[in-house]
């Protein structure tokens, strides 16, 4: 039995099932991160003192550049498929994966800098919300990397069997990845700069 | 929706330009932080820049500038709930309405109570 509307669009929505599905999933993710941002606002407005200078702005800025670049490579990975350039698609998708890995390595250095000084989430309200927000965001990065690894590896076979369905799957992966970048676009100034 | 290859070819340049713009706005965000603006202005400026960047990602990279009604509908509903969610902290401080609040200073929170006595200790 074939899953319907993976390539052709539904007559009622004008969308493929996957496209509507990923957007509905992202809507739920907006509420998830929104709840944590709302928590941040409550904690910060209720605190008599809010620490500054605890996070490395250069490292945060570098991570922002890395994620923005990975968003560009991700959309180019999809665009390359639409232009029937398989080699370019592989290059851009692998590049996106590598950039995500570099982001996580930076995050590791940032976390260990604090944790080796005994400054975990238990240390202060600021660090509690910092580790929660960036930890959840980091888990989303890992999730995206798992999906990308699948499409770099065994999932790539679908390109030969059904190229349009494969391109759609890469598009949905891209939508998820751009959302992860979008969250960081707000996380960086809120946690590092303000 | 089947995307035309020619349309995608034309979009590639746009993707690169938007990527460059996002990097430029990131530099502006960091530079603005060095100005040490008052907290309300700093928050406003940072969030305005972040919203501009997020809008570019959503419109161009996520193709929201030419999506279908069902996606717009789902997102409008999400935005409505998101506004309610972000308004909740505001509701927690409604009991401080009418009390004197000292102006927020960078590095310190807002405190309620009587204004500081300027002549204390003199």
Interface residues (C-beta under 8 A of the other chain):
Chain A: X9 X13 X14 X15 X16 X19 X20 X23 X24 X27 X30 X31 X34 X35 X37 X38 X41 X42 X44 X45 X46 X47 X48 X49 X50 X51 X52 X57 X61 X64 X65 X68 X69 X71 X72 X74 X75 X76 X79 X82 X83 X84 X164 X174 X175 X178 X179 X181 X182 X185 X186 X188 X189 X190 X193 X194
Chain B: X1 X2 X3 X5 X8 X9 X11 X12 X15 X16 X18 X19 X22 X23 X26 X29 X30 X33 X39 X42 X43 X46 X47 X49 X50 X53 X54 X57 X58 X61 X62 X68 X69 X70 X71 X74 X75 X77 X78 X81 X82 X85 X86 X88 X89 X92 X93 X106 X107 X108 X109 X110 X111
